[in-house]
Each structure stands twice: as structure tokens, then as C-alpha cells.
Amino acid sequence: MGVLRLELRRSPLPWWLLGMTAVGLGWLAAQSGDWTLVWPRAAAAAQATVVFLGPMAATAAAVAAGRVHENTAYGLTHGAARPGWQQSLAQLASTCLYVVVPYLIVALVALSRPLFGGIAPGGPWPSYLLLGAVALLVCTGAGHAVGRLVAGPAGPAAVAVATFLGLGVLASDSPFNLTVVSGAPDRELSPGAVGVRLLLAAAVLCFAVVAARPAARAAVGRFRFLLPGASCAVALLAVVGMGQLGFPQVDRDPVAPVCAKGAPQVCVWPENEAHLDHTARLARKVSKAAGGAVPVPRRFYEHGLHTSDDGESYGFRLGVGDAGAMDGMIGETMPTPPACRVTDAGIDRLASAGESLEEWLFARALGEHSEMPAVSEVLHKSEKEQRRWARTQVEAITDAPCRD
């Protein structure tokens, strides 16, 4: 503990702590959407700040670890009574403490929004916070290793670019992502995916502790070759496991929804209860747009709460704006074609009717004009004529001719 306290005092990172905190809070303030009203989205927003905090942590760790290349520092560490790995461990521990504190501050601020906003039910989803912490430790370990192996400013610059590319450039659905973008209630983190990332973090941190340039490698002792090799092997195994397990988020099993009163009824995930009244108003707009000409479902489900006969989830999504939510409801409202092989002429007529009817419903629900000339012409007709036209489109879909 004495060595750790010494490292905390002599570390050049206190100013990094303030800078990382400012960057994390600034990113939160710039975010739009409903993350302040939904527990899992707030937790996911906190962990997503690691995309920026991670490269900063890696750079800070490389700068702190790079002091070992100074002549005076090397002379003290090379001739010290403690093994080199113990000194490296104390230095890495102090760096981890400095870079984790800003992340915890950002997480507390993010979670305070739904907490003090009286949002119920539910609570913080710690799996997202753990995922962010794991990604931050991977970046810190990588930075520490680079700082010990590469002298000069090239190491911190290289690890900053590498970690930013690793966190921010991968496709959003890549199985090798260390973070996730959204905390939608219909998705949750796979325990296996989090576990394999924990294994990766442990391997990277272990390698960072024993990493040393050839001239100083003797300070690590008889394990100077075994431990780095084993750490690299475990890290490679973890990366392979990430590829096998896939994206860290998986579909969540349905739970008892929260439903609004009225017709049509709207049911959402319990975590999205704050949006229930507004979503019910959107459903009434869709029902009013249908005007009795298009049958409207008795109940609209948020995506993931209900499955079709073939086991596929369907429903509207929240967090994509009013237009996106109503588009999902309109998709459920659209009539179903016959379960047969439709003739070629019938397919063309069915496709045209379906596209026109969907555009008509969408334009009426939003109260906007349509870009489709045929639908725009219909929208300028009387309500009675519009309903008659809509019934014709419904019949073209449901009565499409089948092949013999």
C-alpha cells in the first residue's frame, strides 16, 4: 500500500482526471433522446462515454508508464529491492484509480437523471456499467504496456489512435465491440459476452504489469517469458470467444408489459412506462388516420413483447422518434395478403396497393403531405372518398388472386 500511495502522489494524472470528467459529462449533455427517462438507456449512455474516455485513459497510462525510460527513474527501479513487476503493478493500479474515478462520476450523473426524475419501475442496469468499466481497463492496460515498451511521445500517440479506432470505428453490431450504442429495454447483455471481455481485460492488465524492454526484462524474474506469453494466449482466446459469442447484446425474454387504457390499447416494456401516455396518443393518431377503412389491431405491442405464430418478434419501437413509432404501428395495421402463391399480376397490384395505403396512413397520421403524386391526389379528396379509396386498396391486398 505504501508503494501505491507513493505512485498516487507522484503520478502525473490528476489533471487527466479533471479532463476526462469534463469530456464524459460534456458527451452526456450533448446526447438527445429519451435516455434520461429510462434506466437501461441511462446506464448504456454512461458506458458509451468510454468511446472517448478509453483513448484518454490509454494515453494517460502510456504517459505515466513512460517515466520508466527516464534515466533517473530507470536507475531507481532497476536497482530497487522490490521486483520490477511489483513497481509496475503499483503504477498500473494508481493509473486505474485515476481513470476509473471520472467514469464513476459520469455514471452517477447519468443515473441521477432517472433517479431524481421519479422514473419507475426498475433501477440501474449494472451490466452496462460493468461493460464500460471493462472496456476502460482494457484501454488502460494497453496504454500501460505501450508506455513501458515504447519510449518517447510516439507510444502515447499510437495507443490513443489505436484505442479510438478499436472503440469507435467497428460496425455497431460487430461481435468484437467492447461497448454498445443503445440500452433499449428489449435487449440485454449476454453474461457470456461480458465474461469473455472480463477475461480479455485481465489478460491485458497482466501483460501490462510484466511488459518490459529487453534491457529491463531481468527485473521481472524467472517468469519474464512465461507470463507475457500466457497473457497473450489468454487475450487471443478471449478475442476468439468474442467472435464465437457474437454481439454482446441479445434479445430479452418478454415480461409482463405495462398497458394504457383506451382503444387501441398500447403496451410497452415496464422500463418505458414514462412514455406510455405519449405512445397511446400516437396510437390514437394511427387509428384516426385509418378512419374505419383499414382494420386497426386491438392492441399495439412494443417490439419484443409479443411474437408472431412463427416465433418472430414484432411491434413498434420507441427511441426512434414519433414518426418511427407510428411507422411501426402502421406496419401492424397493414392488411395481410392471402397465404398462397399470388399470380404475377396480383403481386404487382398487391405491391402497389400496399405502398400507396401505407403512405396514405403515414401522411394522415403525421398530418403531412405525401411525396407520392397518386396519394397526394387522394389526400385532397373528401373524407368519404378517401375511405372508399382505402377500402379498395385493402381489398387489392387481401383478395389478391392465387395461382392454381
N, C-alpha and C positions, 0 to 999 in steps of 0.2 A: 504493500500500500504506500510505503514511503516513496518508492520509485515512481508510482503513478501520480502521487501528489506533486513530485518534482516535475514530472512531464507536463502536468496540467498548468503549473506555474510558468514554465519556460516555453510552452507551446506558442507558436505564432498565430494561433487560430481564433482567439477571442473576437477579432474583428470580422472573421469569416462567419461567426455565429450570428452577428447582427445583420450582415449582408444576406445570409441565407434566409433568415427570418423575414426580412423585408421582401425578398423575392417571392417566397412562399405566400405571404399574406397578400402581396400585390396580385399574384396569379388568382387567388381566391376571389379578390374583389373584382377582377375582370371577368369572372365567369358569369354567364347568363343561364337562364333556365330555372328549373324547379328544385335544384339540389338543396336549397336552404329549407325546403319543406318536407323532405323525405329522408329518413335515416340512412338507408343504404347508399343513396346518391351523395349525401354529405360525407360519409366515410370514404366513398370512392373518389370524391373530389379531393379529399385530403391526401390520399395515397397518390393521386395523379400528379401532385406537385413534385414528386420525385423525378419526373422527367427533367425538371430544371434543377432541383436540389441535388440530384445524383451527380451530374457532372461537376457541380460546385464542390461537393464532398470529395470526389475523386481528385480534383485539383488541389484542394486543401490538404488531403492526405499525402499527395506527392510532394508538395512543398514542405510539409512537416517532416516527412521521412527523408527528404533530400539533404537534410542537415548532416546526415551521416557521412557525406562526401567532403565536408569541410575538414581541413587538416586538423584543426584543434579538436573537433568532435570525434574524428576517426581515432586520433591518438588516445582520447579518453576512453572510448568504447572498446578499442582493440586491447587495451591493457587493463581493463576493468576486471574486478573479481567476479562479477556476475557474468554468466554466459550471454553471448550476443543475442540469443533468441529471447531471453528474459527482458533485455532492454528494448528489443523490437516490440515485444508483446505489450510492455508498459506504454510505449509510444503509440502503438495502434489503439490501445484501449482509451487513451486520452483523446485521440482523434475521433474515435467513435462517439465518445461522450459529447464532444463539441458539435458534431454534425447531427446527432440524433435529437439534441435539445430543440433546434429550430423546427424539426419535423413534428415533434410533440406539441410545440406551441401552435403550429399551423393546424394540427389535428384538433386540438382543444377549441380553437376559434371556429373551425368548420362545424364541429359537433354542437357548439353552443347555439348555433342558429336554430336548428330544430328543437333543441332542449328548451330554450327560453321562449320559443315561439309557441309552446304548448302543443306541439305536434304529437299526436298519439294515433295508433299504439306503436309498440316496438321500441327499439333502442339502438345504440351504436352497433354496427356490424364489425366486430374486432378483426375478422378475417381480412378485410380490406386494409385496415391499419397495419396488420402484420405483414401483408404482402408489400406494402410500401416500405416498411422498415427493412425487410429482407433485401429489396432492391437497393436501398440506400447503403446497406452493409456490403453488398457485392461491389458497388462503386467505390466505397471507401477502401475495401481490401485491395481492389485493383490499383487504386491510386497509391496506396502504401507500398505495394510491391514494385510498381514502376519507379517510385521515388527512391527506393533502396537500390534498384538495379541500374538506373539511368541518371547520370549526373547532369546538372545544368537545367535550363528552362525548357529544354525540348521534352523532357518527361512529363511535366505537368500539362503542357500544351497538348501533347499527343493523347494523354489519357482523358483529357476534357473532351476532345473531339470524338474519341472512340466511344466513350460512355454516352455522349449525347446522341450519336448515331445509333447506338445499341438500344437506347430507350425511346427515341423519338422518330426513327425512320422506318422501323419494321412495320409491316402491314398490321392494321388494328386487330386482325384475327389470327396473327401468327402464333403458333404454339410456343415460340421462344421468347415471347414478351414477358418482361418482368413486372409490368403494370397493366392495368385495364383502363378503358376510357370511361365507361359508364357503370353505374350501380343500379340499373333497372331492377325492380323487385322480382321480375320473372326469371332472373339469372342469379346464380350464386357461385362462389369459388369452390372448385373441387379440392377436397382435402389432400388428395394425392399430388395435385399440381402445386399446392402451397408447400407440401412436404419436400418435394424434389427441389424446389427453389431454396428451401432452407438448407438442404444438403449442399447445393451449389455455393451458398453463402459461406457455410462452414469450411468448405474446401478452399475457397478463395482467401478467406481470412487466415487459414492455416498456412497456405503458401506464402501469404504476405508476411507472416511472422518470421519464417525461416529463409525468406528470399535474401540473398546477399551476393555481392560481386565476388568474383574468384579470389581476389586478394583478401577478402574478409570472411570467406566461407568457412575457414577453420574455426571461427568463433562459434559456429553452430554445433560443433562437436561431431560425434560419430554418426549422427543422423542427418548430416548435411546433404546427402544424396537421397536417402530413403524418404524423408518427409516431403521434400518438394515433389519427388516423383509420385508418391502416393496421393498427394493433394491434387496434382494434375489429373491423375487417373480418376479420382472421385469426381472432380469437376467435369471431366469428359463424360463419365457415366451419368451425371445429373443432366447434362445437356441432351444426351441421348434419351433419357427418361422424359424430358420435357417434350421432345418430338413425338414420343410414343403416346403420351397422355393427351396431347393436343392443347388447345387454348384453355387457359386456367378457369374461365367461366363456363359453367354448364347450365342447362335448363333446370329450373327449380320445380319441385313437385307441387301440384296445385294445393292450395289451402282453402279454408272457408272464406269466401270473399265478403266484402262489405258492399251492400247494395243500397241504392237510393229508392225512395218511394216514387210513385208515379208511373206513367206509361209513355214510352217504353222504359223498362227498368234498366238501370246501369249498374254493373258490378265491377269492382276494382280490387286489386290487391290491398290487404289491410294497411300496408305501408303508404299507400297512395290515398288514404282516406281524406286528406286535406284537399284533394282535387275532385272529390265525389260530386259536390253540388254543381261545380262548373261543368264537369263532364256530363252530368244529367241534362244541363241546359243545351249542350251541343247535341245530345241525342234527340232532344225535342225539336231542334232545328232540322235535323235529318228527317224526322217523322213528318214535320210540317212540309218539308220540301217534297216528300213522296206524295203528299196530298191525297192519300187514299187510292191512288192509281197503281202504286207499287206496294206490295205487302211488306210491312216492316216487322222484323223479329220482335217477339215479346220481350226479349232481354238481350242487351249487349254486354259482352264479357270483355274485360281487358285481356290482352294476349297472355296466354299461358295458364289461364284459369279454367279453360274448357277445351275439350278436344273433340274432333270430329269422329265419325264412325270408324275411320281408318287410323285413328290414334294421332292425327296431326293437330297441333295447337293452332288456334286461330283467334281472331279478335283484334280490337283496336289497340293502339299503343299510345301511352302518354309520354310526355317529354319530347314530342316532335311537333309541338305547336297545335293550335286549334284545327288548322287545315289538315294536318296529318292524322289527328284523332278522328275527325269526321270522315276522312277518306277511308279509314279502316272500317267505320260503321257503315259507310255506303257499300263497301265491298261485301259486308254481310247481308246487306239489303238486296243486293242484286239477285234477280231470279236465277234459278238453277236450270241448265239445259237438260234435255232428256238423257237418260243413261243408255245411250245407244250410239252406233256409228252414224253420224249425221251425213247426209249427202253433201256433195261439193257445193252445190248451190245453197243448200241450207247453212253450211258453215260460213259462207260469205255473208249471208243475210244475218246470221246469228252474231257474227263478229261486229258488223256494222251497227246492229241494234244495241248490242251490249256497250259499245264505245259511246254511242250517242246518249243512251239512257244514263250511263254513269256520269257523263259530262253534264247532262241536264240536272241531275240530282245535286252534283257538286256545286254548280253555279247557283242554284236556288238556295242551297243550304248556306253558302257563303254570302249570298246577296250580291254576286258579282256578275259581270258579263262573261260570255263564253267566246273563246277564240275560234271555235268551230262554226263556220257560217250557217250550216243547217240547224244546229242547236240554237245559235243566236237568233235565227229567224223564229224558231218555236217560242223562245222566251219572250218575244214581243207580242205573242198572241194572248188571247184571254185565258183565264184560268181553266175554263171549261174545255177549251180547245187543247190546251197543254195536257190536261189529264187524259183526254181522248188519245192524243198522240202517244203519251207514255204507256197507255194500256196496249196500244198497237205494238210498241217495242217489246213489252213483256211477252205478248203472245208470240212474237217472232223468235224469242229465246226459248220459251217453254214448249212451243209446238213445232220446233224445228224438225223437218222430215228426216226419218231414219232410213238407212239402207235396208233393202230386203234381206 
